[in-house]
Amino acid sequence: MLTEIREPIKVGAVFEPEGTIIPKWFVRNGRKYVVQKVTFTWKVRDGQKALYHFAVTDGVNLYELTYDAVTSAWKLMAVSPL
């Protein structure tokens, strides 16, 4: 079951030279989650703003993370058990 979260988080990510973004870990409520796999990515435009979405898993749950390229802010949008 998908649970909406929509809260700011800290993310460790690699920004590749060709523009690819790869989330490696994120912190929520003081707990660090290590990304085992990025399962899907997509980009959404909101006016001039580009929002990058990432479906990632830590091996236990599936998470939707977003990256706002204008503000450089990350959010945990949703979580679902595998």
N, C-alpha and C positions, 0 to 999 in steps of 0.2 A: 504494500500500500504506500502510495506516494504521500509524503508529508511536506507541505510548503514551509520553508524556514525564512527566507529573505532577510538574512542578517549579515552585516559586514564581518569579514574574516581576514586573517593574515595568510598570505600564500607565498610559498617559495616556488619560483618558476624560472624556467630557462627561456630566454628570448633569442631564438636562432637568428642568424644574419639574414636569412631569406624571409623573415617575418613570422615564422611559426612560433607559437607560444606553447610551452609544455609545462603544465603544473606538476610539481614534484611532491609537495606536501602542503597541508593547511592546518591552521590552529583554530579551534572553536572551543570556547569556554575553558581555555587553559590546557586543552588536550591536543596533542599533535597527531594528525592522521597522515600516513604515508600513502601516496598515490601509487598503486601497483600497476594501473593501466588506465590510459585515456581511451575510452571506448567510442566516443563520437565527439565531433566539434562542429559548430556552426556559428555564423555571424549574422547579427540583426542590426539594421540601421534604424535609428530613432532620430530623424532629422539629420543633423550633422554628426551626431554621436554614433559611434560604432560599439556595439556590445558583442563580446566574444563569449560564447557559451561552450562549456566543456562538461561532458558526462564522464565521470571518473569513478574508479572503484578502489577500495582499500582491501578487497577480498572478502569483506563482510557486507558492506552496503554499497549502493550506487548513489552518487552525489551529483548534483548539477551546480557547477560553479560558473559565475560570470565575471568578466573583466571589462571594466569601462575604460576605454582607451583615452578618453578625454581627462578623466580625474585620476586614472591609475588605481582605481578602487576595485577590490574584489568583494563578491558576495556569495554566500552559500544560499542558493535559491530553494533547493529541495533535497530530500533524502528518501531512499527507498531500500528496503532489505533486498538482498539478491535472491 
